[in-house]
Amino acid sequence: MANGKELLSDELLEQVEAAARAQHREPSEIVEEAVRKYLKSERLERFVDRTERRARAKGLREQDVPRLISEVRRENEERGR
């Protein structure tokens, strides 16, 4: 696996190292946390994009959401959920 010097610019590596020192952590912890947050954000963005496409394909609009939520809640109550 490549080390941080190969993956990050010198400027960014210096910032990561400074943040790690300030937080009494290892630079690798800072980088791993940042990458995890980035990947989580990307997954969420893809989910939102897929969901928006599906809603548009079904002709749903944002103003339909409260009504649909009420319908689902009512159906769940009727089923005893």
C-alpha positions, 0 to 999 in steps of 0.5 A: 500500500502506498504511504501518505506521501504518495497519496497526499500533496505535501501541503495536505500532508502537513495539514494532516500531520498538524491536525494529528499533533493537535488531537494527539492522534496518528496521521493515519487515523485522521486520514482514515476518518476522512476517507470513511466520511467521504465514502459514507457521503458518496453512498448517501449521495448515490442513494439520494440520486437513485431515490430522486430518479425513482420518484420522478419516474413515478411522477411524485413531487416533494409536496406529495411526501407528507400525504404519502407518509400519512398513508403509510403510517395509517396502513401500518397502524391498520396492520398493527405495526 
